């Protein structure tokens, strides 16, 4: 087994579009709640009535929203540095290493007979997954719009999401065809 790395890619949790949108909507909710607490009077905008702030009798209640909004933004910024998947391609195998306590996954390239580069469906919300087994397909994904699909001789399908799918596909395809 050769330890010559042909390709390395690191994918971070903070780069997933769906997760970013969820965190930003939560932060926006917190900041709107803070603004509402600072301007508690009822108003009517374009036929829509916004009622008065419901807990005016509790002093500084809106500051909790502001602090929570800042915390959500700080957590979101820190997730950009949390490694989710590290993909390493060697001459005869691929190692997918997840974060913290997840097990390493080793894919033997000698058992792979089909390599394809495919695109995810548009408008599909994809959450980060690592070693997710669904209906005979093993998925690895953090961010990006394309993935490399590997099919082995036992019928298992591996879908490896990548931010650089062309490079990953070329290297894996070259290694599979030369073995």
For each residue, the residues with C-beta under 8 A, 3 or more apart:
1: 90 92 93
2: 90 91 92
3: 90
4: 90 91
5: 8 88 89 90
6: 89 90 91 171 175
7: 87 88 89 167 168 171
8: 5 86 87 88 89
9: 86 87 162 163 164 168
10: 83 85 86 87
11: 15 83 84 85 86 87 142 143 144 161 162 163
12: 15 79 80 81 82 83 84 142
13: 16 19 79 80 82 83 84 99 128 142
14: 19 20 76 77 78 79 80 81 82
15: 11 12 20 80 142 143 163
16: 13 19 20 126 127 128 142 143
17: 20 21 143
18: 21 22 125 126 127
19: 13 14 16 22 23 79 127 128
20: 14 15 16 17 23 24 76
21: 17 18 24 25
22: 18 19 25 26
23: 19 20 26 27 72 73 75 76
24: 20 21 27 28 76
25: 21 22 28 29
26: 22 23 29 30 72
27: 23 24 30 31 69 72 73 76
28: 24 25 31 32 69
29: 25 26 32 33
30: 26 27 33 34 65 66 68 69 72
31: 27 28 34 35 65 66 69
32: 28 29 35 36
33: 29 30 36 37 62 65
34: 30 31 37 38 62 63 65 66 69
35: 31 32 38 39 62
36: 32 33 39 40 50 53 62
37: 33 34 40 53 61 62 63 65
38: 34 35 62
39: 35 36 53
40: 36 37 52 53 56
41: 52
42: 49 50 51 52
43: 49 50
44: 47 48 49 50
45: 48 50
46:
47: 44
48: 44 45
49: 42 43 44
50: 36 42 43 44 45
51: 42 54
52: 40 41 42 56
53: 36 37 39 40 56 62
54: 51
55: 58 61
56: 40 52 53
57:
58: 55 61
59:
60: 63 64
61: 37 55 58 64
62: 33 34 35 36 37 38 53 65 66
63: 34 37 60 66 67
64: 60 61 67 68
65: 30 31 33 34 37 62 68 69
66: 30 31 34 62 63 69 70
67: 63 64 70 71
68: 30 64 65 71 72
69: 27 28 30 31 34 65 66 72 73
70: 66 67 73 74
71: 67 68 74 75
72: 23 26 27 30 68 69 75 76
73: 23 27 69 70 76 77
74: 70 71 77 78
75: 23 71 72 78 79
76: 14 20 23 24 27 72 73 79 80
77: 14 73 74 80
78: 14 74 75 81 82
79: 12 13 14 19 75 76 82
80: 12 13 14 15 76 77
81: 12 14 78
82: 12 13 14 78 79 99
83: 10 11 12 13 86 99
84: 11 12 13 98 99 128 130 142
85: 10 11 96 97 98 99 130 140 142
86: 8 9 10 11 83 96 97
87: 7 8 9 10 11 94 95 96 140 160 162 168
88: 5 7 8 94 95 96 97
89: 5 6 7 8 94 168 171 172 175
90: 1 2 3 4 5 6 93 94 95
91: 2 4 6 109 175
92: 1 2 108 109 110 175 179
93: 1 90 106 107 108 109
94: 87 88 89 90 106 107 109 160 172
95: 87 88 90 104 105 106 107
96: 85 86 87 88 104 105 106 107 130 131 140 160
97: 85 86 88 102 104 105
98: 84 85 102 103 104 105 130 131
99: 13 82 83 84 85 102 130
100:
101:
102: 97 98 99 130 131
103: 98 131
104: 95 96 97 98
105: 95 96 97 98 131 138 140
106: 93 94 95 96
107: 93 94 95 96 111 112 150 152 158
108: 92 93 111 112 152
109: 91 92 93 94 112 172 175 176 179
110: 92 179
111: 107 108 152 153 154
112: 107 108 109 115 150 151 152 153 172 176
113: 151 152 153 176
114: 149 150 151
115: 112 148 149 150 169 172 173 176
116: 148 149 169
117: 146 147 148 149 165 166 169
118: 146 147 148 149
119: 145 146 147
120: 124 126 145 146 147 161
121: 124
122:
123:
124: 120 121
125: 18
126: 16 18 120 141 161
127: 16 18 19
128: 13 16 19 84 141 142 143
129: 132 139 140 141
130: 84 85 96 98 99 102 140
131: 96 98 102 103 105 138 139 140
132: 129 138 139 140
133: 137 138
134: 137 139
135:
136: 155 156 157
137: 133 134 157 158 159
138: 105 131 132 133 156 157 158 159
139: 129 131 132 134 159 161
140: 85 87 96 105 129 130 131 132 158 159 160 161
141: 126 128 129 144 147 159 161
142: 11 12 13 15 16 84 85 128 161
143: 11 15 16 17 128 161 163
144: 11 141 147 161 162 163 165
145: 119 120
146: 117 118 119 120 161 162 165
147: 117 118 119 120 141 144 159 160 161 162 165
148: 115 116 117 118 159 160 162 165 168 169 172
149: 114 115 116 117 118 157 158 159 160
150: 107 112 114 115 157 158 160 172
151: 112 113 114 155 156 157 158
152: 107 108 111 112 113 155 156 158
153: 111 112 113
154: 111
155: 136 151 152
156: 136 138 151 152
157: 136 137 138 149 150 151
158: 107 137 138 140 149 150 151 152
159: 137 138 139 140 141 147 148 149
160: 87 94 96 140 147 148 149 150 168
161: 11 120 126 139 140 141 142 143 144 146 147
162: 9 11 87 144 146 147 148 165 168
163: 9 11 15 143 144
164: 9 167 168
165: 117 144 146 147 148 162 168 169
166: 117 169 170
167: 7 164 170 171
168: 7 9 87 89 148 160 162 164 165 171 172
169: 115 116 117 148 165 166 172 173
170: 166 167 173 174
171: 6 7 89 167 168 174 175
172: 89 94 109 112 115 148 150 168 169 175 176
173: 115 169 170 176 177
174: 170 171 177 178
175: 6 89 91 92 109 171 172 178 179
176: 109 112 113 115 172 173 179
177: 173 174
178: 174 175
179: 92 109 110 175 176
